[in-house]
């Protein structure tokens, strides 16, 4: 009976229950492929699951939504041409037939299905895409969940166009950093917020026109001073919270605000008059369809975008990686390698 190494979570709210251990090797069913993981990337989702802040947690489980590797074995009804191909894994499972919205029962790789923090993972063959040649496995692993989430928020829902100005809140996290890179590659101007001056400086070095620290009370005025005569056409936000209403003051008349998370909680005192008077579009977004994923990968390939890697950790040092994510110390993606 074949086994493999995997990082397994046994209890929520107890990171000490996570262990690198031997588990059974995954066997593909019809329409599935087993990918030998060369690199896996972390998301805040992994930490939320560990902390018990996620719905329908099933234990034990191998976490990890992001991965890149080599197709090792395939099930029936899968084209043999996939064998030994270098691929990126689409973590969206069961999106459904409507590209406009996911089914109620759609799920994300890494909960409840075992994920990519293992030597091998089994996924539907329809969820693998050839890895762009210019990306290393570490770089390729950095883009799946954050890339498809950001692509849908920016382009499918946010309808970003070249020459527009986009405000990205909470820069430094993996998704926000990928959004910044895609927006810049698409010819947009980017302005950011963060609770860290260091992360703002890194964003400016990467091409943003400037940013403001949202922990300072005058951060909206700081953004306005950086913008000068420019206006914000689009806001991409994942925080919500008490500062969310300020976004409707900052965005231009007829502008768009896309939200894909509420890490700071639900906002209070939302001024609907401001939204309808300025004719602002408020749009929700989450994950992405198969077409969003395909288009995102093609964007990275055609524009030769290289995602920002914060740090790389071996599987046996996974606790260091989780601590860095829990401390929000990263700028870019945290990578785990078997």
C-alpha positions in Angstrom: 0.0 0.0 0.0 1.6 3.3 -1.2 1.9 6.2 1.1 3.1 9.9 0.9 4.0 12.8 3.1 1.2 15.3 3.9 0.5 18.0 6.4 -2.6 16.9 8.2 -4.9 19.0 10.5 -6.6 16.9 13.2 -8.2 19.6 15.5 -9.4 23.2 14.9 -8.0 25.9 17.2 -4.9 23.7 17.8 -2.1 24.2 15.3 -0.1 21.7 17.4 -2.5 19.0 16.0 -1.1 19.7 12.5 1.6 17.1 11.7 3.7 16.1 8.7 2.8 12.4 8.5 2.3 9.4 6.2 -1.1 9.1 4.5 -2.4 6.9 1.7 -1.5 7.7 -1.8 -4.5 9.1 -3.8 -5.9 7.0 -6.5 -7.6 8.7 -9.5 -11.2 7.8 -10.5 -12.6 8.3 -14.0 -12.0 11.8 -15.1 -9.4 12.6 -12.5 -5.6 13.1 -12.4 -3.0 12.8 -9.7 -0.6 15.6 -9.6 2.9 15.3 -8.0 3.1 18.6 -6.1 6.3 20.6 -6.7 5.1 23.6 -4.8 2.1 24.7 -2.8 1.1 28.2 -1.7 -0.7 29.3 1.4 -3.8 31.5 1.7 -5.5 33.1 4.6 -8.2 30.5 4.1 -5.7 27.9 5.5 -5.3 29.9 8.7 -9.1 30.6 9.1 -9.7 26.8 8.9 -7.1 26.1 11.5 -8.7 28.7 13.7 -12.2 27.3 13.2 -13.4 30.4 11.4 -14.7 28.5 8.3 -17.9 26.8 7.5 -18.4 23.0 7.3 -15.0 22.0 8.5 -14.3 18.2 8.1 -11.4 16.7 10.0 -8.8 15.3 9.6 -7.9 17.2 6.4 -5.0 18.1 4.2 -5.2 21.9 3.6 -3.9 23.8 0.6 -5.8 25.3 -2.3 -2.9 26.4 -4.4 -0.5 24.0 -6.2 1.6 23.3 -9.2 3.4 20.2 -10.3 3.6 17.3 -12.8 0.8 15.0 -13.8 1.7 11.6 -12.3 -1.2 9.3 -13.0 -4.6 9.6 -14.7 -8.0 7.9 -14.4 -10.1 6.5 -17.2 -11.5 9.0 -19.7 -8.5 11.4 -19.3 -6.3 12.2 -22.3 -3.0 10.4 -22.0 -1.3 13.6 -23.3 -1.7 15.0 -19.8 0.8 12.5 -18.3 4.1 14.1 -17.3 2.8 17.6 -18.2 3.7 20.5 -15.9 0.5 22.0 -14.7 -1.3 24.5 -12.4 -4.3 23.4 -10.4 -7.6 25.3 -10.5 -8.9 25.2 -6.9 -12.5 25.9 -7.8 -14.5 22.6 -7.7 -18.1 22.3 -8.9 -18.6 25.9 -10.1 -21.5 24.8 -12.3 -22.7 25.7 -15.8 -23.4 29.4 -15.2 -20.2 31.5 -15.6 -22.0 34.4 -13.9 -22.3 32.7 -10.5 -21.3 29.6 -8.7 -23.6 26.8 -7.6 -24.6 26.9 -3.9 -22.7 23.6 -3.4 -19.5 24.7 -5.1 -16.3 24.1 -3.0 -12.7 25.0 -2.9 -9.8 22.5 -2.9 -8.4 22.0 0.5 -11.6 21.7 2.5 -13.5 19.4 2.5 -11.5 17.7 -0.3 -7.8 17.1 0.6 -5.6 19.8 -0.8 -2.1 20.5 -2.0 0.0 20.5 1.2 1.0 16.9 0.3 3.3 15.2 -2.1 0.4 14.3 -4.4 -3.2 15.5 -4.8 -6.0 14.1 -6.9 -8.2 16.6 -8.8 -10.6 16.5 -11.7 -8.6 16.6 -14.9 -10.7 19.5 -16.0 -9.1 21.5 -13.2 -5.5 21.3 -14.6 -4.0 23.9 -16.9 -0.6 23.8 -18.5 2.0 25.8 -16.5 3.3 28.9 -18.3 6.9 28.1 -19.3 8.3 31.4 -17.9 7.1 30.5 -14.3 9.0 28.4 -11.8 6.8 25.9 -9.9 7.0 28.2 -6.9 5.7 31.1 -9.0 3.0 29.0 -10.6 1.8 27.7 -7.3 1.4 31.3 -6.1 -1.3 32.2 -8.6 -4.3 29.8 -8.5 -6.7 30.9 -5.8 -5.5 34.5 -5.5 -5.2 34.8 -9.2 -8.6 33.7 -10.2 -10.2 35.6 -7.3 -8.3 38.8 -8.3 -8.9 38.3 -12.1 -12.7 38.0 -11.6 -12.8 41.0 -9.2 -10.8 43.2 -11.6 -12.0 42.2 -15.0 -15.1 40.0 -15.0 -16.9 42.0 -12.2 -14.9 45.2 -12.0 -14.6 45.7 -15.8 -11.2 47.3 -15.5 -9.9 49.1 -18.6 -6.5 50.3 -19.6 -5.8 53.9 -18.4 -8.2 53.7 -15.4 -7.2 54.2 -11.8 -7.8 51.4 -9.3 -7.6 51.5 -5.5 -6.5 48.2 -4.0 -7.0 48.0 -0.2 -4.9 45.9 2.1 -1.8 45.6 -0.2 0.7 43.0 0.9 -1.5 40.0 1.1 -1.3 37.4 -1.6 -4.5 38.2 -3.4 -4.1 42.0 -3.2 -0.5 41.8 -4.5 -1.6 39.6 -7.5 -4.5 42.1 -8.2 -1.9 44.9 -8.3 0.3 43.0 -10.7 -2.6 42.2 -13.0 -3.9 45.7 -12.9 -0.5 47.2 -13.8 -0.1 44.6 -16.6 -3.4 45.7 -18.0 -2.3 49.3 -18.2 -4.1 50.7 -15.2 -2.8 53.1 -12.5 -2.8 51.6 -9.0 -3.1 53.3 -5.7 -3.1 51.2 -2.4 -3.8 51.2 1.3 -2.1 49.1 4.0 -1.5 49.1 7.7 2.2 48.9 7.0 4.4 51.6 5.6 6.9 49.0 4.5 4.3 47.2 2.4 3.2 50.5 0.8 6.8 51.2 -0.1 7.1 47.8 -1.7 3.9 48.4 -3.7 5.3 51.7 -5.0 8.6 50.0 -6.0 6.4 47.5 -7.9 4.7 50.2 -9.8 1.9 51.7 -7.7 1.6 55.5 -7.8 1.4 55.7 -4.0 -0.5 54.6 -0.9 -1.9 55.5 2.5 -1.8 53.8 5.9 -5.4 53.1 6.9 -4.4 53.2 10.5 -4.0 56.9 10.2 -7.2 58.9 10.6 -6.5 61.1 7.5 -5.8 58.3 5.1 -8.6 59.3 2.7 -7.1 62.8 2.4 -3.6 61.3 1.9 -5.0 59.3 -1.0 -6.6 62.4 -2.5 -3.4 64.3 -2.3 -1.5 61.5 -4.2 -4.2 61.4 -6.8 -4.2 65.1 -7.6 -6.5 65.6 -10.5 -7.0 61.9 -11.1 -10.1 60.1 -10.0 -10.5 56.5 -8.8 -12.5 54.5 -11.3 -12.6 51.2 -9.5 -12.0 50.0 -5.9 -11.1 46.4 -5.1 -11.7 45.6 -1.4 -11.5 42.5 0.8 -11.7 44.1 4.2 -15.1 45.8 4.7 -15.2 47.0 8.3 -15.5 50.6 9.5 -13.6 52.1 6.6 -15.8 50.6 3.9 -18.1 53.6 3.6 -15.1 55.8 2.9 -14.6 54.0 -0.4 -17.8 55.5 -1.8 -16.5 59.0 -1.0 -13.3 58.2 -2.8 -14.6 56.6 -6.0 -15.7 58.8 -8.8 -19.2 59.5 -9.9 -20.3 56.5 -11.9 -17.4 54.4 -10.5 -17.3 50.8 -9.3 -16.6 49.1 -6.0 -16.0 45.4 -5.9 -15.9 43.5 -2.6 -14.6 40.0 -2.3 -14.2 39.7 1.5 -15.0 41.0 4.9 -11.8 40.4 6.9 -12.4 43.5 9.0 -16.1 42.6 9.6 -19.4 43.9 8.2 -19.5 47.7 7.7 -21.7 49.9 9.7 -23.6 53.1 8.7 -23.4 52.5 5.0 -24.7 55.7 3.3 -27.0 54.4 0.5 -27.7 58.0 -0.5 -24.1 58.4 -1.5 -24.2 55.3 -3.6 -27.3 56.1 -5.6 -26.5 59.8 -5.9 -23.1 59.1 -7.3 -24.5 56.2 -9.4 -21.9 53.9 -8.0 -21.9 50.2 -8.9 -21.4 47.9 -5.8 -20.5 44.4 -7.0 -19.8 41.2 -5.1 -17.2 38.7 -6.3 -15.8 35.4 -5.2 -13.4 32.9 -6.7 -14.0 32.4 -10.4 -15.3 30.2 -13.2 -13.2 27.9 -15.3 -13.1 30.6 -18.0 -11.9 33.2 -15.4 -9.1 30.8 -14.4 -8.1 30.1 -18.0 -8.0 33.8 -18.9 -6.1 34.6 -15.7 -3.3 32.1 -16.6 -3.2 33.4 -20.1 -2.8 36.9 -18.8 0.2 35.8 -16.7 1.6 34.0 -19.7 1.1 36.7 -22.3 2.3 39.6 -20.1 5.1 37.5 -18.6 3.9 38.4 -15.1 5.9 36.9 -12.2 4.0 36.8 -8.9 5.7 38.1 -5.8 7.1 35.3 -3.6 7.4 36.3 0.1 9.2 33.2 1.3 9.7 29.5 0.6 9.5 26.8 3.4 10.0 23.0 3.2 7.1 20.8 4.4 9.0 20.0 7.6 9.1 23.8 8.4 5.4 24.3 7.8 4.9 25.8 11.3 7.1 28.7 10.3 5.0 29.4 7.2 1.8 29.3 9.2 3.1 31.6 11.8 4.2 34.1 9.2 0.7 34.0 7.7 -0.9 34.4 11.1 1.3 37.4 11.9 0.4 39.0 8.5 4.1 39.5 8.0 4.2 38.6 4.3 4.3 40.6 1.2 3.3 38.3 -1.6 2.8 34.5 -1.4 4.2 32.1 1.2 5.3 28.8 -0.5 5.5 25.3 0.9 7.6 22.6 -0.8 7.6 18.8 -0.3 
